[in-house]
Amino acid sequence: MFGKTSRKVFWLLLLIGGMIMIGIKSPATAEDVDIRAAWIWQAQSVKSAGDELLENAAKHKINRLYVNVDTTISKEVYRAFIAKADREGVSIEALGGDPSWGVQGREAPMLRFTSWVQDYNQAVEASERFDAIHLDVKPYVLPAWKEDAKPLVQSWISNMKMVLNQAKQDGGIAVHVDLPFWLDSYTVKGDRTADDADNEALSHWFIQNVDHVTLLAYRDNAQGSNGIIRLIEQEMQWADASGTSVTVGVNTKPMPGEEFTSFAGKGSAQLENALQEVATAFREHKSYAGSAVHDLTYWGELEPGEQTPPEKPANPPASAPEIRGTYIWEASQVTDDGGDHILAFAKQQKINWLYVRLDLDQRYSSYRSFVKRAKAQGIEVHAMGGHPIWGKKENRPRIKRLIDYVKNYNAEVEPDERFEGIHLDIEPYTLPEWEANRNTLLTEWASNIAYFQEETKKDSNLETSADLAVWLDTYPLPGKDISVTEFMIDTLDHVSLMAFRNSAEGSNGIAAVVSQEMEIADRLGKRLLISVEMKENFEGTHISFHEKGAEEMESQLNKLPDLLSKYKAYQGNLVHAYDYWIEAKP
């Protein structure tokens, strides 16, 4: 890391256009021009000189990109890409990070990443060099942080010191970090604190020790007590005092349940207005350097302005549902490099979605291979768990154990080995209490679902979901003016409706029995999947496709896009379950 004196020399050299320090190239933007940056997490996008990437950057007037680096990609690819970016006035920072990089004993990947960037910069021309190392580590998403942040804070700082020392070597390279605004409520000793002069705020430590900070001020407005400006005032003052430059980061990724943290759905005009207000408010702060948007992909999906969704046409064209999935109930089928038969069947049946039940006694590595191979095949994998007794308050720790297992697993493995969400199958109506003490059971079940949603969303973006019987819309939630169904749909990210019927049409067909739920989900802006049964069933001939076979099931499912075309909530179909589907009659 550069010291404060060195940094002054750095900026002086920029002013006279004479940067000669080995390992750092002159930024493509002038000092008096605000940084306008974006994150790029798709490492492969730099291939073919990153033409599409740079075209998108130009569209948004971006002059700096934080580009996720894959060290297995040829250095020649990066040379061509960065040289072209330099000619187009765009600086490139080498983006890397993983929550585990903040864990004691896990510093090696971060040091290897730093070393790779340094070696690369020394081997290429000035116009082909990364402008800085940009770290996005986030150990605060690990479950251990919530339990006791102190050890993780200490190990994160310790690992960062090693990186900063390494960055000084061989001519030096600037180290930039992403930092959420709320880390000022933690101290370097790992405790939450108010005013404690003897215990430095964690944000302050970073601002004092790194070259540049991107403050993650994820809010959808600049003004007010919970707006961007108010939330980062303290950090800007610290940065002014230390001479550290700051870009203000905002979010455009959809954040269901936390919409106030993103500009998704609010239009590019609102985003631009907020960035301008932030720039105006901090213009007199010498630390203010510009803004950064997370990330370029989601930024490109914003509408020009906030718009009222167009009315649905009376008969929109039907299209095949996006999601086509099934349930894997036996964890042993996918652990320890298993699951080839599942993936072969998935390919044959064009499956792109799996709920996989986990055995929580298995080591994390047991699931890595299967999830990675499934994702490579275009399949989204959600961890599954549940039992009727999970509807009772006394069994809430079982839900917590599943949540913690998935979060810890995701923190330990590579991005392409992670679960996308957690799915619950509880069905407490099979318990004796359903008849004996239904109101209490419903209340506890709803409370457990709310707890599941809240705990899962703490420190994670995992999607939450659950199976739901279609007839639960007839049961009110005790003490609430809504049905059990509406509560579940409103609370979770998506719901899988157990529409166990073997005909799509008719007054008791699939489309009819889900219509009430579809209307609720449309009103609440939530997604629904439809689950049908292939298991043998003795409750009636209208329930399962077991006797009718797979061909008839496909015929009925193919009718649903037309029958449900007016519902935006309808997202696709699931077959319960893999073990029955693979043995189904033709």
N, C-alpha and C positions, 0 to 999 in steps of 0.2 A: 504494500500500500504506500502511496505517496504521503509524506507528512504535509502539514499545512503550508510550510514554506515552499516545498516542491510543487504543490498545487498552484501557488501563485505564479511560479515560474512557468508552469504548464500553460496557464491562461495567457500569460504575457507572450509566450512563444506563438500561441494561436493568433494573437493580435497582429504579430508581425509576419505571420505566415511561414514560420521557420521551424516547425516541429521536427526534431531530428532524433528524439529519443527512440532507441531500439525497442520494438515490440508494440509501439503505439502509433497509429497513423493519425493524421490530422482529420478531425471530424469534417464531414462533407458540408455541414451547415455553418453559417457564420455565427459568431458569438452573440450578435445583437438580434438574432432570429430565435423565437421561442422554439424549443423542441416540441415536435408533434410526433409522438411515437405510438407504436402498437406492438403487441406480443404476437409472435408466430409460433404456435406449438407443433405445427406439422413439419417435422424436420425434412421430410422428403421434398418439400415444396421448393427447395433451392436448386433442384436438378434442372437441367436445360437452361442454366443461367437464371433460373427463377423468373422467367419472363412474365408469367401470369401474376406472380407475387408482386413484382415491381409495378406492373400495370395497376393493380389494386391499390398499391401504396400511393401512386401518383393521383389516383382518383380521389383519395382522401387527403391529399396534400401532406403526406407523411414524409418526414425527413430523417427518421430514425426507426430502426426495427430491432426488437429483441427477438432473435431467431434461435429457436431450440436447436442445439447442435447434436447430431448423431456422429460420434467419432468413428463409426464404421464406414461413413460415406467418404469417398476419395477426397483428399485435400485439393485436388485439381478442380473438383466441383465447386468448393468454397472459393477458390481463387477466381474462377470465372464469374461467380455470382457477386462477390464483394466488389470486384473491379467494375462490373457493370453498375452496381448500386452506387459506387463512388462517382461514376460519370453522371449519374442521374441525380446526384445531390442527396443520397440517402446513406447515413451511417449505419453500420451493423454491429450489434453487440451479441456476444456468444451467450445464449441463454441456456441455463442448466439448473437442475435442482430436483430434489426429492425429499419428502419429510424425514426419511431415514438419515439424511446427511447431517441432521442435527443430533443424532444419537451417539452416545459414547461408544467408541470402537468402530463407528461407521463413517469415519472421516475419509477413508481411502478413496471412495469413488469421487468425492468432491476434489481431492488433491489431484487425482488422475485427470479429471476434467480440466482443472486449472493448468496442469502441466501440458496437456494436449494443446490448449489454446496458446500458451506461451511458445511451445515448440513450433507450432504452425506459424505464428506471427514472425518468429525469427527467420523462418525459411522462405518467406515470400516478400514481394515488393510492398512498399508503403501503401500503395493504393489497393492492396489485396488483403490488408490486415483487419482483424476485428478491432473495433474501437475500444472495447472493454469486455470484461467478464461480467455477466449479469446473472446473479443468483436468486432463485426463487425456491426457497427451502421448505418453509411451512411446517416445522415440527409441531406446531400448535394444533394441527389436525389429528395428531395421534391421540388415542384414548388416554395414554399415560399423562398427557398434558393436563387433562381435566382432573385426573386423580391427584396428581402432585406435580405442578409445573417446575418446581425448583430443580430437580436433577436434569430435566431436559433443557432448561434455560442455561444451566452451567455447561452442559455438554455442547450445546449449540454455540455458545460463546467460545468455548475451548476450540472447537473445530474451526470456527471462523478465524480465530487467531492464527491457526496453522495455515489456512488459506492465504490470509493477508501477508504472513511472513514469506510464503512461497511466491506470492505475486510480486514481491520486491525484487526477487532474484532475476538474473539474466536481463537486466534492463528495465524491468518493471512493467506492469500492466494495471490499469485502473480496475477496481472492484466495485461494482454497483449491486445494490440489493433491492428486492421488493420488501416492503414493510407495511403491514396493516396499521391503520391509525390507532387502533385500540391497544397496541402493545405498550403504550405509555402507561397503562394501568398495571403493568408487571415491572418488576425490578430485576437487577442483575443477580439478586439472590433468589429470584423465583417466586417472590411473594407479591400478591396484590397489595397496593399501598396507596395512601392518599398523599400526604406531604411528609416525606421521610428524607431529610437532608443527608443521612448517612447511607442511603441505599439508592443508587442511581437507577433511574427509569431505564428499562430495557431499550426503548426507542432511542433515548439519549445516547446510550452506549454505542449503538449502531451509527447514529448520525455523527458521533465524535470520531469513529474509527474507520469508516469507509469513505470512498471518494464521492459517491453519489447515491441518493436514495430515491426510489419511486414509492411514494406514499399511496397505499391502496385505500383511497377514500371512497369506498363503494356506497354511494348514495345517489339518488336520482334527482337531486336538486342542490343548488349551490347555497341557497340562503336558509335562514332559520336555525333553531337550536339544534336540529339534527341534520343540518346541511353540511356540505363539504367544507365550506370556509371555516365555520365554527369548530368543526371536529379536528382540524389540523393546525389551528393557530399556534398551539404550543410547540409542535414539531417545527414549524416554520421559524419560530423564534430561536429554537435551539440551533437550527441549521444556519441562521444568520450569524449567530455567535461563533459557530465553529468553522464557518467558511465552506460548508458542504452544500453542494447544489441539490435541488429537489425537483422532480417532476411529480405531478399530481395524477394518480391513476384512477380511472373510472371504469365501470363495467357495462358491457352490452350483452352478456350472456343471460339467457332466460333463467330466472331464479324463482321457481314456483314456491309460494309460501313466503318468500322474502323479496317481493317485487320492488320494494323501496331501495334495494341494493343495486338495481340495474336499470339501464335505459331501454332494455328490451321491451318492445311494444309501445314505446313512447315517442319514437321518431327521432330522426337525426337532427331536426331543428331544435328540439328540447336539449339534446346532447350538446350541440354547438353553443346554444345560449348559456348553458351551465358552464362550459369550458371558458367562455368569454368572461362571465361573471367572476370565475375563479382567477383568471388572469388579471382582471382589473383590480380585484381585491388585494392580490399579492404582488402587484407590479413594483411596489416600492421595496419589497423584500429582496435583498441581494441574492438570497438563496434560491429564489423562484426561477426555474429554468424552462418550464413548459408543462405539457400534459402528455399522458399516455392512455391509450384505450385498450381494454381487454375484451376481446382480441380482434384481430383483423377479420376473421371469418364471420363472427357475430356482428361486427360493425357493418359489414357489407349487407347484412340482412335487415338493417333498420329501414323503415319507410322514410321518405323525405320529411314528412311531418306527421304529427299525431293525427290519426284518422279514425273515423267511425267505421267499424267493419262493414263491408257491403252486405246488403241483404242477400240471403241465400236464394238462388234461383229456384223456381217451383220444382223443376225437374233437372237438377244438375246431372251431368254425365257421371255414370257410375264408374268407379275404378276399383281395381283389386285392393283389398285392405293391405296396409303396409306390413302389419305384424302377423306372423304365422308361427305359432309356437306350440310347446308341449311341456309337460312336467316330468322331471326325473326324480323319482321318490327314493331310489336306492343310492346313497352316497358312494357305496363301494363300486358302483358301475363307472365312476369317473375318476376315482382316486388313483394315485401312483401310476400315471401314464396310461390309464384305462380310457374307456369311452370311444374307442375306434368304431365300434358297432353303432353307437349313438350318432356319431358324426357322419358316418356313411348313410344312415337312415335319414338324417337331417338334410343331407345333400340331395338325396333322392326325392324327398318330400318338400324341398324348398323351404325348410324351416329356418327362421332367422331370429328365434327368441326361445330361451330356455329358462325355466325355473328349476334350479338344482338344489335339492335338499342337502344340507351339510351335516356331516358327523363332526361335532365340535371336539371330539377326542382325537381327531386326526391332526397331524402337524400341518402347518400352512402349505408346505411344499407339495402336499398330496394333491392339491387342486390346480397347481400352477400350469402344468402341461395341458390339461384338458381345457381350461379357460383360454389359454393362449391359442390353441389349435382351433377352438370354436370361434374365437374372434377373427382369426385369420380367414375363416370360412364365412365371415359376415354374420355371425350369430351373436346377439346380445345376451349375456348371461347374468341372471339375477340369483343371488343366494336365497334359499328357501328354508323355512322352519315353521314349526307350529304343532299344536295339539289342542284339543278342546279345553283342557285345564288351563291353557294360557289365557283364557278369558277371565280367569279369577285373579283378583288383586294379589293374593298370596303367591302367585306364580309369576309375578312381574320380573323377578330376577332371572327367570329363564329367557325372557325376551331380551333383557339387558346383556345376558351372556352371548346371545346370537349377535346382537349389534356390535359388541366389543370384539368378538371374533372376526367379523367381517372387516371392521375398521382396522384392526391390527394386521389382518391378512393383507389388505390393500396397501397398508403402509410398508409392508415388508417386500412386496413383489414389484415387478416391473409394470409400467402402465398398461401394456397389452395383456397382462395376466390378472387384471383387477375385475371384481364384480361391479356391475353397473347399479345394482340396487339390492334391496332386501324385501322379500315377499313372505307374508304370513298366511298360513292356512290354519285357522283356529276352530271355527264352527262349534261354539259352546252350546248350541241348541241340541247337541247330542248328549249332553250331561243330564243327570237326574234333576239338577237344580232348575233346568229350563221350565219344568212343570211345577216344581215345589216352591221356587223363589225367583221367578223370572225377572222381576224388576231389579232386584239386587244384582243378578248376573249380567243383565244388560248394562247397568250402570258401571259395573266393574270392567266389563269388556270394552265399553267405550272409553273409559279412563285409561285402560291399558293401551288402546290404539293411539290415543292422544299422547301418551308417554312414549310409545314407539316412534311416532312421528317426531316428537321434540328431541328425543335422545339421538335418533339417527341423524337429524339435521345439524346437531351440534358438531362443529368441526368436520363436516363432510357434505358432499353433494350427492350422496347416495339416494337413489330414487326409492320411495316407499310405496308398497302396494299390499293388497290382501285379496283373498277370495271372498266373495259375497253371494249368498243365496238370493235369487231374484225375488223371493216372496217376503224378504225382510222389510220391504217398503210399506207393509201393512202394520208394522210394529212401531209405535212412537217410542222415542227415547225418554225414559222416566225423568220428569222434571224439566224437559226441554220441549220446545214447540216445533220439533222436527222429527222425522222418522229416523230409525236406525240407519237406513240406507243413505239418507241425505247426510247424516253426520259422517259416515264412513267415506263417502265420495268427497265431501268437503275437506276432510282432515288429511287424506292420503294423496299422493301424487297421481296414482291411478288405481283403479279397481278392476279385478277380473270377475265378471258376472258369471256365476254358475247357472247358465241357461240350459239346464239339462232337459232338452227336448230333441226329438229326432226328425222334426219337420220345421222348415223355416217359416212357412206360411200358416194362416189360420188363426183363429182367436186364441188358441193355446200353443201357437208356434213360437219359435225363437224370437222373431222380430216383435211379436206382440208382448211377450213376457218381459222384454227389456225396455219397452218404450218409455215407461215411467222413469227408469234410471237414466235413460238417454236424455230425457228432458231436463232432469236435475243436473246432470253433468254438463250439458250445454250451457245452462244458466250459470253454473259455477266455473266454467272454463276448464273442466277436468277431462281426462282421457278414460275411456272404458274399453276393455277387451271382453270378448265373448268366449266363454269356455263351454265346450260340449263334451258329452260323456261317451266313451267307447267301452267302458267296463260293463260287464254283465250286471243287470239290475233287475230286481224282482218286485219293484214298487209299481210297475205298470209298463205296458208295451210302448208308451210314448216317450220314455225317459232317455234311453240309450240307443246308440247306433250299433251295439254289439251284434244284434241279429240282422240288421240291415246291411252292415258291411261298410268298408271304406269308400267304395265308389259312390254309394248313396249319400254318405256323409259329405263327400266333396260336392256332390250335386246340390245339396241343401245349403252348404256354406257359400257356394257360388251365387246364391240368390240374395244373400244378405246385403251386399253393397247397394243393390237397387232398393231393397226393402227399407234400408236404414239411411238412404242417401241424404235425407234432410238433417241428419244429426252429425255435427262436427265431432262430437265426442267419440264416435265409433272409430276405433283404430285397428281392429283386426281380430283374429280368432286364435283360440287355443284348443288343443285336444287333450282330454284327460283320459289316459296319461300315456307316456311312451310305451310302457310295458304292455298295455292293452292294444295300442295302435299298431305296434309292430306285429302283433299276432292277429290282427283284425281279419275278418273275412274280406274277400275281394269286393 
